[in-house]
Amino acid sequence: MDGRTFSLTGQGLDAPLPGASIVFASSVGASAQQNSITIPLAHPRQSPAMERLTMAFQSSVAGVTGRCSHSVSVGAFSHRDVSVAIGATSATIGGQSSSGFPDRHDSGNHHFTLTLNKATQQLSLTIPASPIILDSATAVGLLGSLNVAFSGFDNTYSHRNWPSPFMT
């Protein structure tokens, strides 16, 4: 044409990440129950993204911090990578479509924080205090004394404050 040259500069931006939410498989928290979460998106993603999901547990029992479950938990985590593929309608957590979280025995709160595209969402699940459950009790008489043993479950650790007139 006429030989003119034009220099152009610009900035490309990723399409914003669609709104995401944290969804529990069960909204009812209970001690020793495995639960899981998924992260559905409001609409399909136009470009890939990689972000983070963190979990913290706060016991409702005074003086109990960071306590692990009495049994091995499948899928226990404190943080996981969250990724979203092009066209996806949900995020993957650690490469999976859902992620289990610890089957805590303590009463307290699971706190989740999802960071996607510089936006943060938080959600909590409460494990309420439950009544003490006794599974069994045995008593053995020995030389003028009685030894009593109980087996059960107490997610508030109230047993540590029981008066113990029979224990020496």
C-alpha positions in Angstrom: 0.0 0.0 0.0 1.6 3.3 0.9 4.4 1.8 3.1 3.3 3.2 6.4 4.1 1.2 9.5 2.2 1.4 12.8 3.5 0.1 16.1 0.8 -1.2 18.4 1.1 -2.2 22.1 -1.5 -3.9 24.2 -2.1 -6.0 27.2 -3.9 -9.4 27.2 -5.8 -10.4 30.2 -7.2 -13.8 31.2 -10.9 -14.1 31.2 -12.2 -13.7 34.8 -12.7 -17.0 36.7 -16.4 -17.8 37.0 -17.9 -17.7 40.5 -17.0 -20.8 42.5 -18.5 -22.2 45.7 -17.5 -24.8 48.3 -20.0 -27.6 48.7 -20.0 -30.3 51.4 -21.2 -33.8 50.6 -23.1 -33.6 53.9 -24.0 -30.3 55.6 -24.4 -32.2 58.9 -21.2 -32.3 60.9 -20.7 -35.3 63.2 -17.8 -36.9 65.0 -15.9 -39.7 63.2 -17.9 -39.2 59.9 -15.9 -38.8 56.7 -17.1 -35.9 54.6 -15.9 -34.4 51.3 -16.1 -31.2 49.4 -16.5 -30.2 45.7 -16.0 -26.8 44.0 -18.7 -26.2 41.3 -18.3 -23.2 39.0 -21.1 -20.8 38.0 -20.3 -21.4 34.3 -17.5 -23.0 32.3 -14.0 -21.6 32.5 -12.5 -19.9 29.4 -8.8 -20.4 30.4 -7.0 -22.6 32.8 -6.3 -21.6 36.4 -4.4 -22.9 39.4 -5.2 -21.8 43.0 -5.4 -23.0 46.6 -7.9 -24.5 49.1 -6.9 -24.5 52.8 -8.5 -26.2 55.8 -8.0 -25.5 59.5 -9.7 -27.2 62.4 -10.5 -25.3 65.6 -11.5 -27.6 68.5 -14.3 -26.3 70.8 -12.4 -27.9 73.7 -10.3 -25.4 75.6 -6.6 -26.2 75.4 -6.9 -28.7 72.5 -5.2 -27.3 69.4 -4.2 -29.1 66.2 -5.3 -32.4 67.6 -5.2 -35.3 65.2 -8.0 -37.8 64.9 -7.7 -41.0 66.9 -7.9 -43.0 63.7 -6.2 -42.5 60.4 -8.1 -40.1 58.1 -8.3 -40.7 54.4 -7.7 -37.5 52.5 -6.6 -35.4 55.4 -5.1 -32.1 54.3 -4.3 -28.6 55.5 -4.0 -27.2 51.9 -4.6 -28.5 48.4 -4.0 -27.2 44.9 -7.2 -26.3 43.1 -7.2 -26.3 39.3 -9.7 -25.4 36.7 -9.4 -26.6 33.1 -10.7 -24.8 30.0 -14.5 -25.6 29.7 -14.7 -27.1 33.2 -17.8 -26.7 35.2 -16.1 -27.6 38.5 -12.6 -27.3 39.9 -10.4 -30.3 40.8 -8.9 -30.5 44.2 -5.5 -32.2 44.3 -6.3 -33.6 40.8 -9.6 -35.2 42.0 -13.2 -34.1 41.5 -13.8 -34.0 45.3 -11.6 -34.2 48.4 -12.3 -35.9 51.7 -11.3 -34.2 54.9 -10.5 -35.6 58.3 -13.1 -37.5 60.3 -12.3 -35.5 63.4 -13.4 -36.9 66.7 -13.2 -33.6 68.6 -16.2 -31.2 68.6 -15.3 -27.9 66.8 -15.2 -26.3 63.4 -13.6 -27.1 60.1 -12.8 -23.8 58.4 -12.2 -23.8 54.6 -10.7 -20.9 52.6 -10.8 -21.1 48.8 -8.7 -18.6 46.8 -9.5 -18.4 43.1 -8.6 -15.5 40.8 -7.7 -13.3 43.8 -11.1 -13.8 45.3 -11.5 -15.5 48.6 -14.4 -17.6 49.9 -14.7 -19.1 53.3 -17.1 -21.8 54.6 -17.2 -23.7 57.9 -18.7 -27.0 59.1 -19.4 -27.5 62.8 -19.0 -30.8 64.6 -21.3 -30.4 67.6 -20.6 -31.7 71.1 -22.3 -35.1 71.5 -23.3 -37.0 74.6 -20.9 -39.4 76.0 -21.5 -42.9 74.5 -20.5 -45.9 76.6 -19.8 -49.0 74.6 -19.0 -51.4 77.4 -18.4 -51.5 81.1 -16.6 -54.3 83.1 -16.1 -54.8 86.8 -13.7 -57.1 88.6 -13.6 -57.7 92.3 -10.1 -58.2 93.7 -9.2 -58.7 97.4 -11.9 -56.4 98.8 -11.8 -53.8 96.0 -13.7 -53.3 92.8 -12.0 -52.3 89.5 -14.4 -50.8 87.0 -13.5 -50.1 83.4 -15.6 -48.2 80.9 -15.1 -48.0 77.1 -16.8 -45.3 75.1 -16.5 -42.0 73.2 -16.6 -38.4 74.3 -15.9 -35.7 71.7 -15.6 -32.9 74.3 -13.0 -34.5 76.4 -15.2 -33.8 79.5 -13.9 -37.1 81.0 -10.6 -35.4 81.8 -12.5 -33.3 84.4 -14.4 -36.1 85.9 -13.9 -36.6 89.7 -12.2 -40.0 90.2 -12.9 -41.2 93.7 -12.4 -44.8 92.6 -9.1 -44.3 90.8 -5.8 -44.3 92.6 
